[in-house]
Amino acid sequence: MQQVEQENAAVAAPEDQARAESLAAIQGQVLEAEPVEGTGEGAGAGGVSGTVPMSPADEARDLIQFGLSLFAPLYPSLERIYTPDKQERLAQVTGPLMAKYNLSLGAIFEKWGPEINFAIVALPLAAETAKAIKADNAARKAAAEREAKEKEAAANENR
C-alpha cells in the first residue's frame, strides 16, 4: 500500500503532493491531539491539573492558524491574504468575542469535532472530484470535436 502511495505521489504535481502532505499532517494533529498537562493550584494528588489554560487571544490565534492550515492547501491565495500580522490582528479582536461567548478550542472540537474531521477528509476529495469531472468533461468534448472533424474530413474525401 505504501509503495502505491509513493508511486502516486511521484506522479502527482508538486502542489498536489504538498497539499496532500499538509492535509495528512493536519488530520494527524486533530485525530491524535491530547491535552497539554501541567501543574498548578488545582492539581490533584499526582500534581497534574489537566489542560493548561490559554488566554482567549491565544486560543483565537490557534484557531485562526488551524483554519488557515486547513484551507490554504485548497486555496493557496489565502496565505497571501492572511499574513502573520493580519492573523495576529484578527486574533486580538477575536479573543474577546471568544471570551464573551465562552468559546474555547476544546469546546469547539467537543461540539464540532466530527464535522471538522469530515471537512479535513471531504474538502480535499471534493476539490479533486471537481477537477476530475472538469478534466473528464473537457476530454469528452475534445474527443467529440476530433470525431466530428474526422467525419467531416472523411466526407470531404469521398466527394
C-alpha positions in Angstrom: 0.0 0.0 0.0 2.8 2.4 0.9 4.5 1.7 -2.4 1.4 2.6 -4.3 1.1 5.8 -2.3 4.7 6.7 -3.1 4.2 5.9 -6.8 1.1 8.1 -6.8 3.0 10.9 -5.0 5.8 10.7 -7.6 3.3 11.1 -10.4 1.3 13.9 -8.7 2.1 17.5 -9.3 4.3 19.1 -6.6 1.4 21.3 -5.4 -0.9 18.3 -5.1 1.8 16.4 -3.2 2.3 19.4 -0.8 -1.4 19.7 -0.3 -1.8 16.0 0.5 1.1 16.1 2.9 -0.3 19.2 4.6 -3.7 17.8 5.0 -2.3 14.5 6.3 -0.3 16.4 8.9 -3.4 18.4 10.0 -5.5 15.3 10.2 -2.9 13.6 12.3 -2.9 16.6 14.7 -6.6 16.6 15.1 -7.0 12.9 15.5 -4.1 12.5 17.8 -4.5 15.7 19.8 -4.0 15.2 23.6 -4.4 17.9 26.3 -1.2 19.6 27.5 -0.6 18.6 31.1 0.6 21.0 33.7 0.8 21.7 37.4 -1.0 24.3 39.4 -3.2 25.1 42.4 -5.9 22.7 41.2 -3.6 19.8 40.8 -4.7 16.5 42.2 -2.6 14.0 44.2 -0.3 13.4 41.2 0.4 17.2 40.8 -1.3 17.4 37.4 -4.2 19.8 36.9 -5.2 18.8 33.4 -5.0 21.2 30.5 -3.1 24.4 30.7 -5.5 27.3 30.3 -4.9 29.6 27.4 -5.9 33.2 27.0 -8.7 33.9 24.6 -6.3 35.7 22.3 -4.0 32.6 22.3 -7.0 30.3 21.6 -8.1 32.6 18.8 -4.6 32.7 17.3 -4.5 28.9 17.4 -7.9 28.6 15.8 -7.0 31.1 13.0 -3.8 29.2 12.3 -5.6 25.9 12.3 -8.2 27.2 9.9 -5.6 28.6 7.6 -3.6 25.4 7.7 -6.8 23.5 6.8 -7.9 25.7 3.9 -4.6 27.1 2.5 -3.8 23.8 0.7 -7.1 24.0 -1.1 -6.9 27.8 -1.6 -3.3 28.9 -1.7 -4.2 32.5 -2.2 -5.4 32.6 1.4 -1.7 32.7 2.6 -1.2 36.0 0.8 -4.3 37.4 2.5 -3.8 36.1 6.0 -0.3 37.3 6.7 1.1 36.7 10.2 0.4 40.4 11.0 -3.2 40.1 9.9 -3.6 36.8 11.7 -2.4 38.5 14.9 -4.7 41.4 14.5 -7.6 39.1 13.9 -6.7 37.0 16.9 -6.6 40.1 19.1 -10.2 41.1 18.1 -11.5 37.5 18.1 -10.2 36.7 21.6 -12.6 39.0 23.4 -15.5 37.5 21.3 -14.5 34.0 22.3 -14.3 35.1 25.9 -17.7 36.8 25.8 -19.4 33.8 24.3 -17.4 31.3 26.4 -15.9 29.6 23.4 -12.6 27.6 23.5 -10.8 25.3 21.2 -11.7 22.4 23.4 -15.4 23.3 23.3 -15.3 23.8 19.5 -13.7 20.4 19.0 -16.0 18.8 21.5 -19.0 20.2 19.7 -17.8 20.2 16.1 -15.0 17.6 16.1 -16.8 15.1 13.8 -17.6 17.9 11.4 -14.1 19.2 11.4 -12.7 15.7 10.8 -15.2 15.3 8.0 -14.1 18.6 6.4 -10.4 17.6 6.7 -11.1 14.5 4.6 -14.0 15.5 2.4 -13.0 19.0 1.3 -9.8 17.9 -0.5 -11.8 15.0 -2.0 -14.5 17.4 -3.2 -11.9 19.7 -4.8 -10.2 16.8 -6.5 -13.5 15.4 -7.6 -14.5 18.7 -9.2 -11.1 18.8 -11.0 -11.5 15.3 -12.2 -15.1 15.9 -13.5 -13.9 19.1 -15.3 -11.0 17.2 -16.9 -13.3 14.3 -18.0 -15.8 16.7 -19.5 -13.0 18.5 -21.3 -11.6 15.2 -22.6 -15.1 14.1 -23.7 -15.6 17.4 -25.5 -12.2 17.2 -27.2 -12.9 13.6 -28.3 -16.3 14.7 -29.8 -14.6 17.6 -31.6 -11.9 15.2 -33.0 -14.6 12.7 -34.1 -16.6 15.5 -35.8 -13.5 16.7 -37.7 -12.6 13.2 -38.8 -16.2 12.6 -40.1 -16.0 15.9 -41.9 -12.6 15.1 -43.4 -13.9 11.6 -44.5 -17.0 13.1 -46.1 -14.8 15.6 -48.0 -12.5 12.8 -49.2 -15.5 10.9 -50.6 -16.6 13.8 -52.8 
